[in-house]
Amino acid sequence: MLAYHALFLLLFVGTTAFFSVLAVLNVRHGRRALERERDWVEKRLDVADLDRVVGYQRSKTLLSQVRTWLGVAVVLAALYSGALAEIVAGLEGLGYGPVLTGVVFFAGAVVALRLLSVPFDAYDTFVIEERFDFNETTPGLFLRDAVLGTAIGVVFAAALAAGVLWFVAAVPTYWWLAAVGLYAAFSLTMLVVYPRVIAPLFNDFEPVESGSLRDAVERVFERAGFSCDDVYVMDASKRSSHANAYFIGFGRTKRVVLFDTLVETMDREEIQAVLAHELAHWKRAHIWKQFAAGVVRVGAVFAVLWLLLETTWLYAMFDLPETAYAGLAVGALWIQPLAKLASPLENRLSLAHEREADAFATEVMGDGEPLIEALCRLASENLSNPFPHPLYATFHYTHPPIPDRIRYLQVLEDGGDLETDAGSGEPPSPASGSDASD
């Protein structure tokens, strides 16, 4: 049993330590690269205060690391103090049966995790975001979001847990396949339910029906060969000044959502370029490819969980009764580090899709410059790190770094050489000048 504990700690704690090291290296690398490429950043990204970018990245990273390690400490304390075993024994004593008991367990876990997260979310919102002039959230709105988000999380966790645990009891040999089917059905349902039911609980969505913005949107749709009557502006500014846009749904439920902060800070051509990029994810079937990849990923996770639930050592490690919900919870702690280490495989697909979307936007606009300007503006307004550490980007980035995207768009436009230098005004490589200490 000692070997199992050693392997578990190596995976759970060792992987966390590995990603913490990457986070520290990323901040250091970004700071050095910003200073080294100061002229390019100031001219191209229109960022005058580099210390502000570095400070924002450092603050967010530090908070994230404190949150992560506190979570690790709480999990290990619950496992090795016997608290988890006592909780499971207490629930088993209620006599509700494996499905209902498991639903109570996972619903309680969602509430506990949310309560643990609230102080960090509050510090992020009212200290870090406030310090860097992003926060627009009031304490009342924050509390409402926390309560509503927790309630929705509990409902979803309860529904999914009930389905999976029922499958474990009803079809013990093939339950993992049924669970994958449940995940697929849930994901498809969310593509319809989220934009029309859940998102309006948090934000107001005003349809863009007329005016110059609607005309600009329709011109992009026409060039892209796309039809979509549902275009909305979301009141993101009531929480934050960060800007963004997204496309969601399928069939008659598909819609384009623009943050009001994006509409206010970008000119019409830049907005059109962002829209064209988002539309590409539908036109190029990225949504369905990502959905298929997600089903495969979840299928692999459930297959491993199925194998783990068939063992006895998984429960014996922490003196747990051999009940499915306890096995699923502990099994997930084994799988989570492996999933994080496998993230570069998933990221490769997303990176390829983002390049396709950038190419599509350039084709629709007839010029790559509007999208370049939009990307630069987003990076500047959001205080993004344009120079992530290469290894950090490998594990965390689903979009190419801004300099890479600019260089790619310029190559599409003029067929130039990717090997450019910063002195010519071209975007430097995110990895430029990295040294062994990074």
C-alpha positions as CSV (number, residue, x, y, z in Angstrom):
1,M,0.0,0.0,0.0
2,L,2.9,2.3,0.6
3,A,3.8,2.2,-3.1
4,Y,0.3,3.4,-4.0
5,H,0.6,6.3,-1.6
6,A,4.0,7.3,-2.9
7,L,2.7,7.1,-6.5
8,F,-0.4,9.1,-5.6
9,L,1.6,11.9,-3.9
10,L,4.1,11.9,-6.8
11,L,1.2,12.5,-9.3
12,F,-1.0,14.8,-7.2
13,V,1.6,16.9,-5.5
14,G,4.4,16.5,-8.1
15,T,2.3,17.6,-11.0
16,T,1.1,20.6,-9.0
17,A,4.7,21.5,-8.3
18,F,5.6,21.2,-11.9
19,F,2.9,23.6,-13.0
20,S,3.8,26.0,-10.2
21,V,7.4,26.1,-11.5
22,L,6.0,26.8,-15.0
23,A,3.9,29.6,-13.7
24,V,6.8,31.3,-12.0
25,L,9.0,30.8,-15.1
26,N,6.2,32.3,-17.3
27,V,6.1,35.5,-15.2
28,R,9.9,35.9,-15.3
29,H,10.1,35.1,-19.0
30,G,7.3,37.6,-19.8
31,R,8.9,40.3,-17.8
32,R,12.3,39.9,-19.5
33,A,10.8,39.6,-22.9
34,L,8.7,42.8,-22.4
35,E,11.7,44.7,-21.4
36,R,13.8,43.3,-24.3
37,E,11.1,44.1,-26.9
38,R,10.0,47.4,-25.3
39,D,10.0,49.3,-28.6
40,W,7.9,46.8,-30.4
41,V,5.4,46.5,-27.5
42,E,5.0,50.2,-27.2
43,K,4.6,50.9,-30.9
44,R,2.6,47.8,-32.0
45,L,0.5,47.0,-28.9
46,D,0.3,50.6,-27.8
47,V,1.4,49.7,-24.2
48,A,3.3,52.5,-22.5
49,D,3.4,51.1,-19.0
50,L,5.1,47.7,-19.1
51,D,5.3,47.5,-15.3
52,R,1.5,47.5,-15.3
53,V,1.4,44.4,-17.5
54,V,4.0,42.7,-15.4
55,G,2.3,43.6,-12.2
56,Y,-1.0,42.3,-13.4
57,Q,0.4,39.0,-14.5
58,R,2.4,38.6,-11.3
59,S,-0.6,39.3,-9.1
60,K,-2.9,36.9,-11.0
61,T,-0.3,34.2,-10.9
62,L,0.4,34.6,-7.2
63,L,-3.2,34.4,-6.3
64,S,-3.7,31.4,-8.5
65,Q,-0.8,29.6,-6.9
66,V,-2.0,30.3,-3.4
67,R,-5.5,29.0,-4.3
68,T,-4.1,25.9,-5.9
69,W,-1.8,24.9,-3.0
70,L,-4.5,25.6,-0.5
71,G,-6.8,23.3,-2.4
72,V,-4.0,20.6,-2.5
73,A,-3.6,21.0,1.3
74,V,-7.3,20.7,1.9
75,V,-7.6,17.6,-0.2
76,L,-4.6,15.9,1.4
77,A,-5.9,16.8,4.9
78,A,-9.3,15.3,4.1
79,L,-7.8,12.1,2.8
80,Y,-5.0,11.5,5.3
81,S,-6.8,12.7,8.4
82,G,-9.7,10.3,7.8
83,A,-12.2,13.1,7.4
84,L,-13.3,11.9,4.0
85,A,-13.7,8.4,5.3
86,E,-15.9,9.7,8.2
87,I,-18.0,11.8,5.8
88,V,-18.6,8.8,3.6
89,A,-19.4,6.5,6.6
90,G,-21.8,9.1,7.9
91,L,-23.6,9.3,4.5
92,E,-23.7,5.5,4.2
93,G,-25.4,5.4,7.6
94,L,-28.3,7.4,6.3
95,G,-29.5,4.5,4.3
96,Y,-30.5,6.4,1.2
97,G,-28.9,4.0,-1.3
98,P,-25.9,4.4,-3.5
99,V,-27.4,6.8,-6.1
100,L,-29.1,9.3,-3.8
101,T,-26.2,9.1,-1.3
102,G,-23.7,9.8,-4.1
103,V,-25.8,12.8,-5.3
104,V,-25.7,14.3,-1.8
105,F,-22.0,13.7,-1.7
106,F,-21.2,15.4,-5.0
107,A,-23.6,18.2,-4.4
108,G,-22.0,18.8,-1.0
109,A,-18.5,18.8,-2.7
110,V,-19.6,21.5,-5.1
111,V,-20.8,23.7,-2.2
112,A,-17.6,23.1,-0.3
113,L,-15.4,23.9,-3.2
114,R,-17.4,27.0,-3.9
115,L,-17.1,28.2,-0.3
116,L,-13.4,27.6,-0.5
117,S,-13.2,29.6,-3.7
118,V,-15.2,32.6,-2.7
119,P,-12.5,34.4,-0.7
120,F,-10.1,34.1,-3.6
121,D,-12.7,35.2,-6.1
122,A,-13.4,38.2,-3.9
123,Y,-9.8,39.1,-3.6
124,D,-9.3,38.7,-7.4
125,T,-12.4,41.0,-8.1
126,F,-12.1,43.7,-5.4
127,V,-8.3,43.9,-5.0
128,I,-6.5,42.8,-8.1
129,E,-9.1,43.7,-10.7
130,E,-9.8,46.9,-8.8
131,R,-6.1,47.8,-8.6
132,F,-5.7,47.5,-12.3
133,D,-9.0,49.4,-13.1
134,F,-10.9,46.4,-14.5
135,N,-13.5,45.8,-11.8
136,E,-17.0,47.1,-12.2
137,T,-18.7,44.5,-9.9
138,T,-20.5,45.6,-6.8
139,P,-20.5,43.5,-3.6
140,G,-24.2,42.8,-4.1
141,L,-23.7,41.6,-7.7
142,F,-20.7,39.5,-6.6
143,L,-22.8,37.8,-3.8
144,R,-25.7,37.2,-6.2
145,D,-23.3,35.6,-8.8
146,A,-21.8,33.4,-6.1
147,V,-25.1,32.1,-4.9
148,L,-26.6,31.7,-8.3
149,G,-23.5,30.0,-9.7
150,T,-23.3,27.6,-6.8
151,A,-27.0,26.7,-7.2
152,I,-26.6,26.0,-10.9
153,G,-23.4,24.0,-10.1
154,V,-25.3,21.9,-7.6
155,V,-28.1,21.2,-10.0
156,F,-25.8,20.1,-12.7
157,A,-23.6,18.0,-10.4
158,A,-26.6,16.3,-8.9
159,A,-28.1,15.5,-12.3
160,L,-24.8,14.1,-13.8
161,A,-23.9,12.2,-10.6
162,A,-27.4,10.6,-10.5
163,G,-27.0,9.5,-14.1
164,V,-23.5,8.1,-13.8
165,L,-24.2,6.3,-10.5
166,W,-27.4,4.8,-11.8
167,F,-25.4,3.5,-14.8
168,V,-22.8,2.0,-12.4
169,A,-25.5,0.1,-10.6
170,A,-27.6,-0.9,-13.6
171,V,-24.9,-1.8,-16.1
172,P,-21.7,-2.4,-14.1
173,T,-19.8,-3.7,-17.1
174,Y,-20.6,-1.0,-19.6
175,W,-21.4,1.9,-17.3
176,W,-18.5,4.0,-18.6
177,L,-19.9,3.9,-22.2
178,A,-23.3,5.0,-20.9
179,A,-21.6,7.8,-19.0
180,V,-19.9,9.0,-22.1
181,G,-23.3,9.1,-23.8
182,L,-24.7,11.1,-20.9
183,Y,-21.8,13.6,-21.2
184,A,-22.4,13.9,-25.0
185,A,-26.1,14.5,-24.5
186,F,-25.5,17.0,-21.7
187,S,-22.9,18.9,-23.8
188,L,-25.3,19.2,-26.8
189,T,-28.1,20.3,-24.5
190,M,-25.9,23.0,-22.9
191,L,-25.2,24.5,-26.4
192,V,-28.9,25.2,-26.5
193,V,-29.7,25.9,-22.9
194,Y,-26.7,28.0,-21.9
195,P,-27.3,31.0,-24.2
196,R,-31.0,31.0,-23.8
197,V,-31.6,30.1,-20.2
198,I,-28.4,30.3,-18.1
199,A,-26.5,33.2,-19.5
200,P,-29.5,35.6,-19.2
201,L,-29.5,34.9,-15.5
202,F,-26.2,36.7,-15.2
203,N,-26.3,39.3,-18.0
204,D,-28.7,41.3,-20.2
205,F,-28.5,40.7,-24.0
206,E,-29.7,43.4,-26.3
207,P,-30.4,42.3,-29.9
208,V,-28.5,44.3,-32.5
209,E,-31.4,45.1,-34.9
210,S,-30.5,48.3,-36.7
211,G,-27.8,51.0,-37.0
212,S,-24.2,51.0,-38.1
213,L,-23.2,48.1,-35.9
214,R,-25.9,45.8,-37.4
215,D,-24.9,46.9,-40.9
216,A,-21.3,46.0,-40.2
217,V,-22.3,42.7,-38.8
218,E,-24.5,41.9,-41.8
219,R,-21.7,42.8,-44.2
220,V,-19.4,40.2,-42.5
221,F,-22.1,37.6,-42.6
222,E,-22.7,38.2,-46.3
223,R,-18.9,37.9,-47.1
224,A,-18.6,34.8,-44.9
225,G,-21.7,33.2,-46.6
226,F,-23.3,32.9,-43.2
227,S,-26.8,33.5,-41.9
228,C,-27.6,34.3,-38.3
229,D,-30.4,36.6,-37.1
230,D,-29.4,36.5,-33.5
231,V,-26.7,39.1,-32.8
232,Y,-26.5,40.4,-29.3
233,V,-24.5,42.9,-27.2
234,M,-24.0,41.7,-23.6
235,D,-23.6,44.1,-20.7
236,A,-20.2,42.8,-19.6
237,S,-19.3,46.3,-18.4
238,K,-21.3,45.8,-15.2
239,R,-18.7,43.4,-14.0
240,S,-15.5,44.2,-15.8
241,S,-13.9,46.4,-18.5
242,H,-12.3,43.3,-20.1
243,A,-13.4,42.9,-23.8
244,N,-14.4,39.8,-25.7
245,A,-16.8,38.2,-28.1
246,Y,-18.1,34.6,-28.7
247,F,-20.2,32.4,-30.9
248,I,-22.4,29.7,-29.4
249,G,-25.1,27.2,-30.3
250,F,-26.1,25.3,-33.4
251,G,-29.0,25.2,-35.8
252,R,-31.7,27.8,-34.9
253,T,-30.1,28.4,-31.5
254,K,-26.8,29.8,-32.8
255,R,-26.0,33.3,-31.8
256,V,-23.2,35.9,-31.8
257,V,-22.5,37.8,-28.6
258,L,-20.4,40.9,-28.4
259,F,-19.3,42.4,-25.1
260,D,-20.4,46.0,-24.8
261,T,-16.8,46.8,-23.8
262,L,-15.6,45.4,-27.1
263,V,-18.1,47.5,-29.1
264,E,-17.1,50.6,-27.2
265,T,-13.3,50.2,-27.7
266,M,-13.0,48.9,-31.3
267,D,-13.8,50.5,-34.6
268,R,-16.2,48.8,-37.0
269,E,-13.5,47.0,-39.1
270,E,-11.9,45.5,-36.0
271,I,-15.3,44.3,-34.8
272,Q,-15.9,42.8,-38.2
273,A,-12.6,41.0,-38.1
274,V,-13.3,39.6,-34.6
275,L,-16.7,38.4,-35.8
276,A,-15.3,36.8,-38.9
277,H,-12.8,34.9,-36.7
278,E,-15.7,33.7,-34.5
279,L,-17.8,32.7,-37.4
280,A,-15.0,30.5,-38.8
281,H,-15.4,28.2,-35.8
282,W,-18.8,27.3,-37.2
283,K,-18.0,27.4,-40.9
284,R,-14.9,25.2,-40.4
285,A,-16.8,22.8,-38.2
286,H,-14.5,23.5,-35.2
287,I,-17.3,23.3,-32.8
288,W,-18.1,19.7,-33.8
289,K,-14.4,18.7,-34.0
290,Q,-13.9,20.1,-30.5
291,F,-17.1,18.3,-29.3
292,A,-15.8,15.0,-30.7
293,A,-12.4,15.5,-29.1
294,G,-14.1,16.2,-25.8
295,V,-16.2,13.0,-26.1
296,V,-13.0,11.0,-26.7
297,R,-11.2,12.7,-23.8
298,V,-14.1,12.1,-21.4
299,G,-14.4,8.5,-22.8
300,A,-10.8,7.9,-21.8
301,V,-11.4,9.3,-18.3
302,F,-14.4,7.2,-17.7
303,A,-12.6,4.1,-19.0
304,V,-9.8,4.6,-16.5
305,L,-12.3,5.3,-13.7
306,W,-14.1,2.0,-14.6
307,L,-10.8,0.1,-14.2
308,L,-10.0,1.9,-10.9
309,L,-13.5,1.1,-9.5
310,E,-12.8,-2.6,-10.1
311,T,-9.8,-2.5,-7.7
312,T,-9.8,-2.8,-3.9
313,W,-6.7,-0.8,-3.2
314,L,-8.3,2.5,-4.4
315,Y,-10.7,2.3,-1.4
316,A,-8.3,0.7,1.0
317,M,-5.8,3.5,0.6
318,F,-8.0,5.8,2.7
319,D,-10.2,3.3,4.5
320,L,-13.2,4.0,2.4
321,P,-16.2,1.7,1.9
322,E,-16.4,0.2,-1.6
323,T,-19.1,2.5,-2.8
324,A,-19.1,3.9,-6.3
325,Y,-19.3,7.6,-5.5
326,A,-16.3,7.4,-3.1
327,G,-14.3,5.5,-5.8
328,L,-15.2,8.1,-8.4
329,A,-14.1,10.9,-6.2
330,V,-10.7,9.4,-5.3
331,G,-10.2,8.0,-8.8
332,A,-10.7,11.5,-10.2
333,L,-7.8,12.7,-8.0
334,W,-5.6,10.1,-9.7
335,I,-6.7,11.0,-13.2
336,Q,-6.6,14.8,-12.9
337,P,-2.8,15.1,-12.9
338,L,-2.6,12.8,-15.9
339,A,-5.2,14.9,-17.8
340,K,-3.2,18.1,-17.1
341,L,0.0,16.5,-18.3
342,A,-1.9,15.5,-21.5
343,S,-3.2,19.0,-22.2
344,P,-0.7,19.7,-25.0
345,L,-2.4,17.1,-27.1
346,E,-5.8,18.9,-26.7
347,N,-4.1,22.3,-27.2
348,R,-2.7,21.3,-30.6
349,L,-6.2,20.9,-32.0
350,S,-7.3,24.2,-30.6
351,L,-4.2,26.0,-31.9
352,A,-4.8,24.6,-35.4
353,H,-8.4,25.8,-35.3
354,E,-7.4,29.3,-34.2
355,R,-5.0,29.5,-37.1
356,E,-7.7,28.4,-39.5
357,A,-10.1,31.0,-38.0
358,D,-7.5,33.7,-38.4
359,A,-7.0,32.7,-42.0
360,F,-10.7,32.7,-42.6
361,A,-11.1,36.2,-41.0
362,T,-8.3,37.5,-43.3
363,E,-10.0,36.0,-46.3
364,V,-13.4,37.5,-45.4
365,M,-11.9,40.9,-44.6
366,G,-9.6,40.9,-47.6
367,D,-6.8,42.1,-45.4
368,G,-5.2,40.8,-42.2
369,E,-4.6,44.3,-40.7
370,P,-8.1,44.7,-39.1
371,L,-7.7,41.5,-37.1
372,I,-4.1,42.4,-36.2
373,E,-5.3,45.7,-34.9
374,A,-8.1,44.0,-32.9
375,L,-5.7,41.5,-31.4
376,C,-3.3,44.2,-30.4
377,R,-6.1,46.3,-28.9
378,L,-7.4,43.2,-26.9
379,A,-3.9,42.4,-25.7
380,S,-3.3,46.1,-24.6
381,E,-6.8,46.6,-23.0
382,N,-6.6,43.2,-21.1
383,L,-3.0,43.6,-20.0
384,S,-2.2,40.2,-21.6
385,N,1.3,38.7,-21.6
386,P,2.4,38.7,-25.2
387,F,5.5,36.6,-24.5
388,P,4.6,33.4,-22.5
389,H,7.3,31.0,-21.7
390,P,7.3,28.4,-24.5
391,L,6.8,25.4,-22.1
392,Y,4.1,27.2,-20.2
393,A,2.3,28.0,-23.5
394,T,2.6,24.3,-24.5
395,F,0.6,23.3,-21.5
396,H,-1.8,26.2,-21.1
397,Y,-2.4,28.1,-24.3
398,T,-5.3,27.2,-26.6
399,H,-4.6,30.3,-28.7
400,P,-1.2,31.1,-30.3
401,P,0.6,34.0,-28.5
402,I,-0.2,37.4,-30.0
403,P,3.2,37.9,-31.8
404,D,2.8,34.5,-33.4
405,R,-0.7,35.4,-34.6
406,I,0.5,38.7,-36.0
407,R,3.3,37.1,-37.8
408,Y,1.0,34.4,-39.2
409,L,-1.5,37.0,-40.5
410,Q,1.3,39.0,-42.1
411,V,2.6,35.9,-43.9
412,L,-0.9,35.2,-45.2
413,E,-1.2,38.7,-46.4
414,D,2.1,39.1,-48.2
415,G,3.7,35.7,-48.4
416,G,6.7,36.9,-46.4
417,D,9.2,34.9,-44.4
418,L,8.3,33.9,-40.9
419,E,11.9,34.6,-39.8
420,T,11.6,38.3,-38.9
421,D,13.5,40.4,-36.5
422,A,12.1,42.8,-33.9
423,G,14.2,45.7,-35.2
424,S,12.3,45.8,-38.5
425,G,9.1,46.4,-36.6
426,E,7.9,42.8,-37.1
427,P,6.6,40.8,-34.2
428,P,9.3,39.1,-32.2
429,S,9.1,35.4,-31.3
430,P,7.6,34.8,-27.9
431,A,10.6,32.6,-27.1
432,S,13.1,35.1,-28.3
433,G,16.1,35.6,-26.0
434,S,15.0,32.9,-23.6
435,D,17.9,31.5,-21.5
436,A,18.6,28.4,-19.5
437,S,17.4,30.1,-16.3
438,D,13.9,30.3,-17.8
